[in-house]
């Protein structure tokens, strides 16, 4: 899915967060763009805050996210996908 051309909906993001075993904040990329925006990861500990951020700044979503059935993983490192399979 090309999420920048067809951004994920609120429902999609909420569904991903519910399926991931990670803390909600782990779906956020703390890259240069994040820093340039002057953001602090401490402000994004709840699923709701993460969803709002990613709706406004989809580039900040950690990727790739692999979904299988009702489970999902952030596939970094790629070996994490093996746990899902």
C-alpha positions, 0 to 999 in steps of 0.5 A: 500500500502506498500510504503517502499517495493514499493516506491511511484513515483513522480507522486503519491507524487505530486497527494497526495500533490494536494489532501491534504488540508494541507501545503506540509510540513505536509506530512513530519514526523519530527521524529528522522530520520529527525533530524539525517539527520540534516534537517530543516522543513523550507527547505521543504515548497514547494511541489517540495521540499517535493517530492524530500525529500520523493523520497530520504527518503520515511520513512519520509512520514507522514502516514497513508494517506487516499484517497477518490475520489479526496480528501485525508487526513493525518489520524492523528488523526484518527478522521480526516478520518471522515471528508473525509467520 
